[in-house]
């Protein structure tokens, strides 16, 4: 039972387009579920009904989950992503007091909502808006503070995808090579005859169901394998992410459609580790975090043999997420220093094949594509984003010179529940910062 | 079996005057056991004989332990000790090239040893020497880097003792009050009628045997209780440090003798948490780490309900350990800012009762005392130290205006195996920096 609960909890940390959480009317709202007010893990010892544990799965039940997303390291082993020892890069401030009252129309709604209302609607834990590199808006809620780290969930994928694209540009990885040329252990798996490019764009054809209602879905096996706790007696499945990936079976032909499946990022993480001799945690520190002027170290959760969870295991500070977004917005430059090659950013911004993306059937994301593990809107502003379950995002609007970094703990994992009060808010703010609303 | 192995491994992380490790002639020397050369946890996946795990106890077997001490967070859940978000305080450098060849006589030896030789003899992972606040010497070995964190072991106790003494000076704690006035749950335990002062100086009379050869020794119960993994089926003992402390029985009369027992620090941690509403991890950040100009966050290991291991669970960067030592050497001031009250530092430096200390029978520490969880030499320089198993120390020599911070992974836990090639080396370096050797 405990094992099943933990596996369920773990799999819910994975990126998913499905929604395993009951978001019916009796779910507490943002203020009722405020994790600071609920007093999770306060007291010595905390009251029994305020203790959150990893191994019994309690950490991922709403509303306890609202504490857990800011405290993954207190629940499981992790590996550091060092910022280095230098001084943090300044993030100048130019606060605007006209944002909270900004109004927008949620998707599918006939009633306008204000920006401030959208924060509660999305159970936001923290949000920073940069305009032309300056902080125009910054808020924290619940237990997240400016010096805390919050789970980035599948925003992690975009960082791993960026590392992969950097290694392609530098020639360390050949995007056209088969995965099994880098990781022979994957030869017999679905990934063996996929190319690195197909991993980067998630156009592999793999059997990896993220349907929580199906006990045979592969997402369960992934979660059990990645669980860092000792395996229960009688467990006969794979141990760790690497063993799990070898069990993934092909379903169809690679390159025919976009299919958002976490296992692709874990496979990419393995390819990267094998090609460079460094884990994605080490590389993220070496190539990006230590050069970003980050103000905090970040960290990855790890499996029982220390493998970072490339598909969704990163936790980081909110302003550092904004710094990374700003660096990407600037074509890979930050404060005059090149961190990511311009070619990588250009490749992300051009996006993937919208035709392949359309086959995945995202009703709210019409015309979008996916490239190097970033979501590309192809809207008139050329906006693109890193996106994770429960509301995590870095949203970059080049036309508006705007970057939004957001951490949240929405009771729904799926962005289908979150996008309607988020995407139009982001676009309205972009227009507002451009002065376009005023001019209309 | 796994449970027993993990319990054994955990208890070995505790401060101890005993030695559970076989240090006979066939133990690999410092270079043979270099954890970088041995390649622990390198590769994707690492070779099976290079994988280090927490739950099977492999992490604490020598020489794997030499990797683990720099990687506790990769093995178990931890809680952050934030440095804040400010700029690190500068540590000016004035390197000296005449230290490695410095000669001293190890205790009980007729053959001189050089300072450089002493580093290998003590399996040093990193060492920094400050003289008048400037780095005159700094070396790293194995897998510890300047941006890494290493287990401080029982050096942790001195930090918790300093926090306790600060709370006494501020009036939050009354040193003369009974422990059960702060923590009623401890009333029936050995700690109930002890005073806070007796905790701070470890003059309680508690039954807490750290004899690893005895399966009934209380140290086993402590380790099992603190283990953050789910308890095995049939486990009937205490869960977590707080429950364990309630089981500790009295043995003799408080105040009659010094007895170095880890449980005292965990009890002090509970008193502090109850009196302030903050864990020792939170307080260490708030009162010291965030004011120290630390260049890295530190962290504590935690039990299954998130309690920081006050008796030995801190990991931190080496230069930050030196910063803390320098602040204490300066009477609680660093760069002109007061961090610790002068009265606390004065109280530590005056030391405890050498008569009570003598009863503990430390052959190598004649004339020493213990105060606020610091070891006080009462030598002609007024040196005092924080000390942990396997060679961890912060050694402060006020007369020589010298602070040494050292991380090590000696195969022996006990300082009895380490002091003979350490204490005379520290004193010789102090004399050297004072110019006293030259003048003799």
Contacts between the chains, C-beta under 8 A, distances in Angstrom:
chain1	res1	chain2	res2	distance
A	2	B	230	6.5
A	41	B	305	7.9
A	41	B	306	5.3
A	42	B	277	7.9
A	44	B	242	6.9
A	44	B	270	6.0
A	44	B	273	3.6
A	44	B	274	5.5
A	44	B	279	6.9
A	44	B	307	7.2
A	45	B	240	6.9
A	45	B	242	5.2
A	45	B	305	5.5
A	45	B	307	7.0
A	46	B	305	6.8
A	46	B	306	7.5
A	51	B	305	5.2
A	51	B	306	7.7
A	52	B	306	7.8
A	53	B	304	6.4
A	53	B	305	7.5
A	54	B	77	7.3
A	55	B	229	7.4
A	55	B	230	4.3
A	55	B	304	7.6
A	56	B	230	7.8
A	73	B	73	7.0
A	73	B	77	6.6
A	73	B	78	5.6
A	73	B	79	7.2
A	73	B	80	6.7
A	73	B	299	7.8
A	74	B	77	5.5
A	74	B	78	7.0
A	74	B	79	5.1
A	74	B	302	6.1
A	74	B	306	5.6
A	75	B	77	5.6
A	76	B	77	5.7
A	77	B	54	7.3
A	77	B	73	6.6
A	77	B	74	5.5
A	77	B	75	5.6
A	77	B	76	5.7
A	77	B	77	6.5
A	78	B	73	5.6
A	78	B	74	7.0
A	78	B	78	7.2
A	79	B	73	7.2
A	79	B	74	5.1
A	80	B	73	6.7
A	80	B	149	7.5
A	82	B	147	4.9
A	84	B	147	6.3
A	85	B	88	6.9
A	85	B	146	6.8
A	85	B	147	5.4
A	85	B	295	5.0
A	85	B	296	7.2
A	87	B	87	5.4
A	87	B	88	7.6
A	88	B	85	6.9
A	88	B	87	7.6
A	146	B	85	6.8
A	147	B	82	4.9
A	147	B	84	6.3
A	147	B	85	5.4
A	149	B	80	7.6
A	229	B	55	7.4
A	229	B	229	6.6
A	229	B	230	6.9
A	230	B	2	6.4
A	230	B	55	4.3
A	230	B	56	7.8
A	230	B	229	6.9
A	240	B	45	6.9
A	242	B	44	6.9
A	242	B	45	5.3
A	270	B	44	6.0
A	273	B	44	3.6
A	274	B	44	5.5
A	277	B	42	7.9
A	279	B	44	6.9
A	295	B	85	5.0
A	296	B	85	7.2
A	296	B	297	7.6
A	297	B	296	7.6
A	297	B	297	6.4
A	299	B	73	7.8
A	302	B	74	6.1
A	304	B	53	6.4
A	304	B	55	7.6
A	305	B	41	7.9
A	305	B	45	5.5
A	305	B	46	6.7
A	305	B	51	5.2
A	305	B	53	7.4
A	306	B	41	5.3
A	306	B	46	7.5
A	306	B	51	7.7
A	306	B	52	7.8
A	306	B	74	5.6
A	307	B	44	7.2
A	307	B	45	7.0
